[in-house]
C-alpha cells in the first residue's frame, strides 16, 4: 500500500516484481496506459518486459477485476476514520486474497486466452 500512484511508486512496484521473478526467467507485465506506467522515466528491470494495453480497454486488464473483487468482498460499505485504518483494511484485504491463489486465478482467467488449447 502506497499513498500515491506515481512514477516513484511504479518504480518500486516494478523492482518488487523483478525480485520475485525466478532466476534465469523473464516476466511480462501487462499495464494500462496511465502516465506513470508509460513514462520513459521508469527503469524497467532486465528480467521484465512491459506490454501496454490499448487505451480505454479495461476488459483486457485482469487487475481491474482484482480491485473489483477486493472492493466487493472486503472494502465496500465501510467508513474509515483515519488514514491508518484505510491502510490496514487494504493490506488485510490484499493478504486475504493472496491466501486464495485459486481465486486469483479465476479472477484473472480469460476464456479467449485459452481458445487455441
MIRONU-617587 format. One record per atom (N, C-alpha, C): residue in one letter; x, z, y; atom name. Coordinates in Angstrom, 3 decimals, padded with zeros to 6 digits. Layout:
! MIRONU-617587
+---+----------+----------+----------+----+
: r :       px :       pz :       py :  a :
+---+----------+----------+----------+----+
: A :        X :        Z :        Y : CA :
...
+---+----------+----------+----------+----+
***
This chain:
! MIRONU-617587
+---+----------+----------+----------+----+
: r :       px :       pz :       py :  a :
+---+----------+----------+----------+----+
: X :  000.846 :  000.000 : -001.168 :  N :
: X :  000.000 :  000.000 :  000.000 : CA :
: X :  000.893 :  000.000 :  001.232 :  C :
: X :  000.628 : -000.954 :  002.085 :  N :
: X :  001.375 : -001.069 :  003.329 : CA :
: X :  000.391 : -001.107 :  004.492 :  C :
: X :  000.808 : -000.632 :  005.654 :  N :
: X : -000.123 : -000.563 :  006.782 : CA :
: X : -000.433 : -001.917 :  007.415 :  C :
: X :  000.395 : -002.932 :  007.148 :  N :
: X :  000.186 : -004.240 :  007.773 : CA :
: X :  000.460 : -005.360 :  006.780 :  C :
: X : -000.224 : -006.461 :  006.995 :  N :
: X :  000.076 : -007.698 :  006.267 : CA :
: X :  000.850 : -008.576 :  007.236 :  C :
: X :  002.166 : -008.629 :  007.049 :  N :
: X :  003.008 : -009.399 :  007.954 : CA :
: X :  004.247 : -009.878 :  007.188 :  C :
: X :  005.157 : -010.510 :  007.882 :  N :
: X :  006.335 : -011.093 :  007.232 : CA :
: X :  007.203 : -010.024 :  006.567 :  C :
: X :  007.542 : -008.912 :  007.228 :  N :
: X :  008.347 : -007.893 :  006.535 : CA :
: X :  007.659 : -007.339 :  005.281 :  C :
: X :  006.336 : -007.151 :  005.342 :  N :
: X :  005.609 : -006.669 :  004.160 : CA :
: X :  005.654 : -007.714 :  003.046 :  C :
: X :  005.499 : -008.985 :  003.402 :  N :
: X :  005.551 : -010.051 :  002.396 : CA :
: X :  006.933 : -010.140 :  001.776 :  C :
: X :  007.971 : -009.952 :  002.580 :  N :
: X :  009.335 : -009.972 :  002.050 : CA :
: X :  009.526 : -008.842 :  001.034 :  C :
: X :  009.019 : -007.667 :  001.369 :  N :
: X :  009.100 : -006.540 :  000.424 : CA :
: X :  008.360 : -006.878 : -000.870 :  C :
: X :  007.210 : -007.516 : -000.747 :  N :
: X :  006.406 : -007.879 : -001.908 : CA :
: X :  007.153 : -008.885 : -002.794 :  C :
: X :  007.707 : -009.926 : -002.187 :  N :
: X :  008.464 : -010.914 : -002.961 : CA :
: X :  009.680 : -010.283 : -003.635 :  C :
: X :  010.372 : -009.406 : -002.932 :  N :
: X :  011.535 : -008.739 : -003.513 : CA :
: X :  011.132 : -007.880 : -004.704 :  C :
: X :  009.984 : -007.231 : -004.603 :  N :
: X :  009.491 : -006.406 : -005.721 : CA :
: X :  009.104 : -007.274 : -006.910 :  C :
: X :  008.426 : -008.382 : -006.653 :  N :
: X :  008.091 : -009.304 : -007.750 : CA :
: X :  009.372 : -009.784 : -008.407 :  C :
: X :  010.346 : -010.162 : -007.618 :  N :
: X :  011.616 : -010.664 : -008.135 : CA :
: X :  012.289 : -009.651 : -009.058 :  C :
: X :  012.250 : -008.378 : -008.676 :  N :
: X :  012.860 : -007.337 : -009.514 : CA :
: X :  012.134 : -007.174 : -010.839 :  C :
: X :  010.850 : -007.565 : -010.878 :  N :
: X :  010.050 : -007.408 : -012.092 : CA :
: X :  010.162 : -008.584 : -013.054 :  C :
: X :  010.767 : -009.670 : -012.617 :  N :
: X :  010.914 : -010.859 : -013.467 : CA :
: X :  012.042 : -010.600 : -014.459 :  C :
: X :  011.778 : -010.915 : -015.708 :  N :
: X :  012.783 : -010.700 : -016.753 : CA :
: X :  014.066 : -011.469 : -016.434 :  C :
: X :  015.162 : -010.910 : -016.859 :  N :
: X :  016.455 : -011.558 : -016.645 : CA :
: X :  016.445 : -012.951 : -017.271 :  C :
: X :  016.992 : -013.921 : -016.578 :  N :
: X :  017.078 : -015.310 : -017.005 : CA :
: X :  015.712 : -016.010 : -017.058 :  C :
: X :  014.709 : -015.395 : -016.452 :  N :
: X :  013.373 : -016.002 : -016.376 : CA :
: X :  013.122 : -016.436 : -014.933 :  C :
: X :  012.044 : -017.176 : -014.742 :  N :
: X :  011.665 : -017.660 : -013.425 : CA :
: X :  010.153 : -017.479 : -013.290 :  C :
: X :  009.694 : -017.077 : -012.130 :  N :
: X :  008.264 : -016.846 : -011.905 : CA :
: X :  007.745 : -017.767 : -010.811 :  C :
: X :  006.486 : -018.124 : -010.936 :  N :
: X :  005.787 : -018.891 : -009.917 : CA :
: X :  004.782 : -017.959 : -009.260 :  C :
: X :  004.758 : -017.959 : -007.941 :  N :
: X :  003.846 : -017.107 : -007.188 : CA :
: X :  002.889 : -018.006 : -006.415 :  C :
: X :  001.595 : -017.896 : -006.723 :  N :
: X :  000.563 : -018.644 : -006.001 : CA :
: X :  000.157 : -017.848 : -004.784 :  C :
: X :  000.079 : -018.512 : -003.641 :  N :
: X : -000.325 : -017.817 : -002.417 : CA :
: X : -001.202 : -018.724 : -001.567 :  C :
: X : -002.064 : -018.074 : -000.796 :  N :
: X : -002.819 : -018.849 :  000.181 : CA :
: X : -001.894 : -019.163 :  001.356 :  C :
: X : -002.437 : -019.733 :  002.389 :  N :
: X : -001.597 : -020.193 :  003.500 : CA :
: X : -001.621 : -019.250 :  004.707 :  C :
: X : -001.750 : -017.974 :  004.437 :  N :
: X : -001.637 : -017.000 :  005.539 : CA :
: X : -000.285 : -017.190 :  006.209 :  C :
: X : -000.232 : -016.939 :  007.486 :  N :
: X :  001.003 : -017.170 :  008.239 : CA :
: X :  002.209 : -016.450 :  007.672 :  C :
: X :  002.021 : -015.265 :  007.141 :  N :
: X :  003.137 : -014.500 :  006.583 : CA :
: X :  003.512 : -014.964 :  005.181 :  C :
: X :  002.736 : -015.872 :  004.591 :  N :
: X :  003.085 : -016.459 :  003.292 : CA :
: X :  003.872 : -017.749 :  003.452 :  C :
: X :  003.605 : -018.479 :  004.506 :  N :
: X :  004.138 : -019.834 :  004.625 : CA :
: X :  005.244 : -019.983 :  005.667 :  C :
: X :  005.755 : -018.901 :  006.148 :  N :
: X :  006.795 : -018.959 :  007.167 : CA :
: X :  008.174 : -019.248 :  006.572 :  C :
: X :  008.985 : -019.928 :  007.335 :  N :
: X :  010.374 : -020.169 :  006.927 : CA :
: X :  011.225 : -018.916 :  007.049 :  C :
: X :  010.681 : -017.879 :  007.645 :  N :
: X :  011.432 : -016.630 :  007.815 : CA :
: X :  011.530 : -015.819 :  006.524 :  C :
: X :  010.733 : -016.162 :  005.505 :  N :
: X :  010.838 : -015.471 :  004.215 : CA :
: X :  012.072 : -015.954 :  003.475 :  C :
: X :  012.763 : -015.041 :  002.854 :  N :
: X :  013.894 : -015.377 :  001.987 : CA :
: X :  013.401 : -015.262 :  000.554 :  C :
: X :  012.994 : -016.392 : -000.022 :  N :
: X :  012.426 : -016.396 : -001.368 : CA :
: X :  013.557 : -016.185 : -002.377 :  C :
: X :  013.456 : -015.148 : -003.205 :  N :
: X :  014.489 : -014.909 : -004.215 : CA :
: X :  014.655 : -016.116 : -005.142 :  C :
: X :  015.859 : -016.292 : -005.669 :  N :
: X :  016.170 : -017.458 : -006.502 : CA :
: X :  015.349 : -017.535 : -007.781 :  C :
: X :  014.826 : -016.410 : -008.260 :  N :
: X :  014.063 : -016.438 : -009.511 : CA :
: X :  012.559 : -016.599 : -009.275 :  C :
: X :  012.182 : -016.968 : -008.047 :  N :
: X :  010.780 : -017.211 : -007.715 : CA :
: X :  010.599 : -018.588 : -007.100 :  C :
: X :  009.445 : -019.191 : -007.394 :  N :
: X :  009.013 : -020.409 : -006.714 : CA :
: X :  007.640 : -020.135 : -006.136 :  C :
: X :  007.462 : -020.451 : -004.871 :  N :
: X :  006.178 : -020.256 : -004.191 : CA :
: X :  005.381 : -021.553 : -004.266 :  C :
: X :  004.134 : -021.460 : -004.667 :  N :
: X :  003.208 : -022.585 : -004.605 : CA :
: X :  002.090 : -022.173 : -003.664 :  C :
: X :  001.967 : -022.904 : -002.563 :  N :
: X :  000.912 : -022.622 : -001.593 : CA :
: X : -000.353 : -023.370 : -001.999 :  C :
: X : -001.445 : -022.648 : -002.096 :  N :
: X : -002.730 : -023.243 : -002.459 : CA :
: X : -003.285 : -024.030 : -001.271 :  C :
: X : -004.174 : -024.969 : -001.541 :  N :
: X : -004.785 : -025.714 : -000.432 : CA :
: X : -005.541 : -024.772 :  000.509 :  C :
: X : -005.600 : -025.133 :  001.762 :  N :
: X : -006.325 : -024.334 :  002.759 : CA :
: X : -007.803 : -024.232 :  002.391 :  C :
: X : -008.380 : -023.119 :  002.773 :  N :
: X : -009.819 : -022.873 :  002.599 : CA :
: X : -010.290 : -023.111 :  001.164 :  C :
: X : -009.537 : -022.560 :  000.190 :  N :
: X : -009.941 : -022.702 : -001.211 : CA :
: X : -009.745 : -021.379 : -001.961 :  C :
: X : -010.452 : -020.332 : -001.539 :  N :
: X : -010.271 : -019.031 : -002.185 : CA :
: X : -010.614 : -019.042 : -003.675 :  C :
: X : -011.430 : -020.007 : -004.093 :  N :
: X : -011.797 : -020.075 : -005.511 : CA :
: X : -010.591 : -020.380 : -006.400 :  C :
: X : -009.521 : -020.910 : -005.837 :  N :
: X : -008.317 : -021.194 : -006.611 : CA :
: X : -007.380 : -019.995 : -006.699 :  C :
: X : -007.634 : -018.974 : -005.905 :  N :
: X : -006.737 : -017.834 : -005.822 : CA :
: X : -007.306 : -016.648 : -006.598 :  C :
: X : -006.777 : -016.385 : -007.804 :  N :
: X : -007.324 : -015.302 : -008.623 : CA :
: X : -007.241 : -013.927 : -007.964 :  C :
: X : -006.314 : -013.749 : -007.035 :  N :
: X : -006.185 : -012.435 : -006.399 : CA :
: X : -007.417 : -012.095 : -005.564 :  C :
: X : -008.126 : -013.108 : -005.087 :  N :
: X : -009.364 : -012.842 : -004.355 : CA :
: X : -010.344 : -012.087 : -005.250 :  C :
: X : -010.376 : -012.443 : -006.522 :  N :
: X : -011.264 : -011.754 : -007.465 : CA :
: X : -010.779 : -010.343 : -007.792 :  C :
: X : -009.472 : -010.139 : -007.742 :  N :
: X : -008.931 : -008.795 : -007.957 : CA :
: X : -009.412 : -007.873 : -006.845 :  C :
: X : -009.291 : -008.330 : -005.594 :  N :
: X : -009.739 : -007.497 : -004.471 : CA :
: X : -011.240 : -007.223 : -004.572 :  C :
: X : -011.997 : -008.228 : -004.944 :  N :
: X : -013.442 : -008.040 : -005.090 : CA :
: X : -013.738 : -006.996 : -006.169 :  C :
: X : -013.025 : -007.059 : -007.283 :  N :
: X : -013.218 : -006.095 : -008.369 : CA :
: X : -012.886 : -004.679 : -007.888 :  C :
: X : -011.767 : -004.521 : -007.185 :  N :
: X : -011.380 : -003.202 : -006.674 : CA :
: X : -012.446 : -002.644 : -005.732 :  C :
: X : -012.936 : -003.488 : -004.843 :  N :
: X : -013.972 : -003.034 : -003.904 : CA :
: X : -015.246 : -002.637 : -004.648 :  C :
: X : -015.688 : -003.480 : -005.568 :  N :
: X : -016.943 : -003.220 : -006.268 : CA :
: X : -016.891 : -001.972 : -007.140 :  C :
: X : -015.735 : -001.697 : -007.728 :  N :
: X : -015.654 : -000.615 : -008.699 : CA :
: X : -015.148 :  000.708 : -008.145 :  C :
: X : -014.305 :  000.686 : -007.130 :  N :
: X : -013.705 :  001.945 : -006.697 : CA :
: X : -013.623 :  002.148 : -005.184 :  C :
: X : -013.856 :  001.124 : -004.400 :  N :
: X : -013.608 :  001.284 : -002.970 : CA :
: X : -014.831 :  001.105 : -002.065 :  C :
: X : -015.929 :  000.606 : -002.585 :  N :
: X : -017.073 :  000.330 : -001.710 : CA :
: X : -017.928 :  001.581 : -001.497 :  C :
: X : -018.735 :  001.537 : -000.441 :  N :
: X : -019.688 :  002.596 : -000.112 : CA :
: X : -019.021 :  003.963 :  000.018 :  C :
: X : -017.878 :  003.972 :  000.672 :  N :
: X : -017.153 :  005.220 :  000.889 : CA :
: X : -016.783 :  005.322 :  002.362 :  C :
: X : -016.684 :  006.541 :  002.822 :  N :
: X : -016.249 :  006.798 :  004.184 : CA :
: X : -014.959 :  007.603 :  004.097 :  C :
: X : -013.953 :  007.153 :  004.814 :  N :
: X : -012.665 :  007.834 :  004.812 : CA :
: X : -012.454 :  008.462 :  006.183 :  C :
: X : -012.055 :  009.698 :  006.186 :  N :
: X : -011.846 :  010.392 :  007.460 : CA :
: X : -010.427 :  010.241 :  007.987 :  C :
: X : -009.492 :  009.942 :  007.095 :  N :
: X : -008.104 :  009.824 :  007.543 : CA :
: X : -007.461 :  008.592 :  006.923 :  C :
: X : -006.387 :  008.166 :  007.537 :  N :
: X : -005.601 :  007.052 :  007.012 : CA :
: X : -005.040 :  007.400 :  005.635 :  C :
: X : -004.603 :  008.639 :  005.456 :  N :
: X : -004.063 :  009.058 :  004.155 : CA :
: X : -005.112 :  008.958 :  003.057 :  C :
: X : -006.366 :  009.229 :  003.363 :  N :
: X : -007.437 :  009.077 :  002.370 : CA :
: X : -007.616 :  007.607 :  001.977 :  C :
: X : -007.461 :  006.719 :  002.936 :  N :
: X : -007.544 :  005.288 :  002.639 : CA :
: X : -006.404 :  004.896 :  001.698 :  C :
: X : -005.195 :  005.347 :  002.022 :  N :
: X : -004.044 :  005.045 :  001.159 : CA :
: X : -004.234 :  005.603 : -000.234 :  C :
: X : -004.676 :  006.859 : -000.325 :  N :
: X : -004.880 :  007.481 : -001.640 : CA :
: X : -005.922 :  006.730 : -002.457 :  C :
: X : -007.023 :  006.345 : -001.819 :  N :
: X : -008.082 :  005.616 : -002.537 : CA :
: X : -007.584 :  004.249 : -002.990 :  C :
: X : -006.847 :  003.552 : -002.133 :  N :
: X : -006.312 :  002.236 : -002.503 : CA :
: X : -005.323 :  002.335 : -003.644 :  C :
: X : -004.436 :  003.303 : -003.585 :  N :
: X : -003.456 :  003.483 : -004.668 : CA :
: X : -004.142 :  003.890 : -005.968 :  C :
: X : -005.129 :  004.772 : -005.866 :  N :
: X : -005.870 :  005.193 : -007.057 : CA :
: X : -006.583 :  004.002 : -007.705 :  C :
: X : -007.237 :  003.186 : -006.886 :  N :
: X : -007.936 :  002.010 : -007.416 : CA :
: X : -006.952 :  001.053 : -008.077 :  C :
: X : -005.838 :  000.811 : -007.431 :  N :
: X : -004.833 : -000.104 : -007.978 : CA :
: X : -004.293 :  000.424 : -009.309 :  C :
: X : -003.979 :  001.706 : -009.364 :  N :
: X : -003.448 :  002.289 : -010.599 : CA :
: X : -004.479 :  002.274 : -011.724 :  C :
: X : -005.736 :  002.471 : -011.394 :  N :
: X : -006.788 :  002.360 : -012.410 : CA :
: X : -006.833 :  000.948 : -012.985 :  C :
: X : -006.730 : -000.034 : -012.106 :  N :
: X : -006.752 : -001.415 : -012.579 : CA :
: X : -005.521 : -001.729 : -013.418 :  C :
: X : -004.356 : -001.261 : -012.999 :  N :
: X : -003.133 : -001.513 : -013.773 : CA :
: X : -003.219 : -000.934 : -015.180 :  C :
: X : -003.994 :  000.114 : -015.347 :  N :
: X : -004.169 :  000.724 : -016.666 : CA :
: X : -005.101 : -000.094 : -017.561 :  C :
: X : -005.642 : -001.183 : -017.026 :  N :
: X : -006.576 : -002.037 : -017.770 : CA :
: X : -006.087 : -003.492 : -017.779 :  C :
: X : -004.984 : -003.790 : -018.465 :  N :
: X : -004.447 : -005.159 : -018.423 : CA :
: X : -005.435 : -006.220 : -018.902 :  C :
: X : -006.317 : -005.859 : -019.825 :  N :
: X : -007.303 : -006.838 : -020.298 : CA :
: X : -008.290 : -007.193 : -019.197 :  C :
: X : -008.584 : -006.255 : -018.326 :  N :
: X : -009.465 : -006.522 : -017.188 : CA :
: X : -008.777 : -007.456 : -016.202 :  C :
: X : -007.499 : -007.208 : -015.949 :  N :
: X : -006.751 : -008.079 : -015.047 : CA :
: X : -006.748 : -009.506 : -015.585 :  C :
: X : -006.526 : -009.652 : -016.882 :  N :
: X : -006.532 : -010.988 : -017.498 : CA :
: X : -007.888 : -011.658 : -017.327 :  C :
: X : -008.956 : -010.917 : -017.584 :  N :
: X : -010.290 : -011.528 : -017.484 : CA :
: X : -010.635 : -011.888 : -016.041 :  C :
: X : -010.198 : -011.081 : -015.089 :  N :
: X : -010.464 : -011.376 : -013.678 : CA :
: X : -009.738 : -012.650 : -013.249 :  C :
: X : -008.506 : -012.813 : -013.696 :  N :
: X : -007.692 : -013.942 : -013.261 : CA :
: X : -007.854 : -015.206 : -014.074 :  C :
: X : -008.599 : -015.151 : -015.171 :  N :
: X : -008.746 : -016.311 : -016.046 : CA :
: X : -009.577 : -017.403 : -015.383 :  C :
: X : -009.146 : -018.614 : -015.565 :  N :
: X : -009.874 : -019.780 : -015.068 : CA :
: X : -010.087 : -020.739 : -016.240 :  C :
: X : -011.349 : -021.051 : -016.536 :  N :
: X : -011.645 : -021.941 : -017.662 : CA :
: X : -010.950 : -023.289 : -017.506 :  C :
: X : -010.905 : -023.819 : -016.278 :  N :
: X : -010.319 : -025.134 : -016.055 : CA :
: X : -008.829 : -025.146 : -016.352 :  C :
: X : -008.180 : -023.989 : -016.303 :  N :
: X : -006.741 : -023.939 : -016.567 : CA :
: X : -006.433 : -024.084 : -018.055 :  C :
: X : -007.437 : -023.927 : -018.881 :  N :
: X : -007.242 : -023.997 : -020.334 : CA :
: X : -007.983 : -025.175 : -020.950 :  C :
: X : -008.407 : -026.119 : -020.153 :  N :
: X : -009.223 : -027.242 : -020.621 : CA :
: X : -008.480 : -028.097 : -021.635 :  C :
: X : -007.165 : -028.209 : -021.528 :  N :
: X : -006.405 : -029.064 : -022.426 : CA :
: X : -005.997 : -028.406 : -023.734 :  C :
: X : -006.352 : -027.163 : -023.932 :  N :
: X : -005.952 : -026.429 : -025.142 : CA :
: X : -006.806 : -026.773 : -026.317 :  C :
+---+----------+----------+----------+----+
***
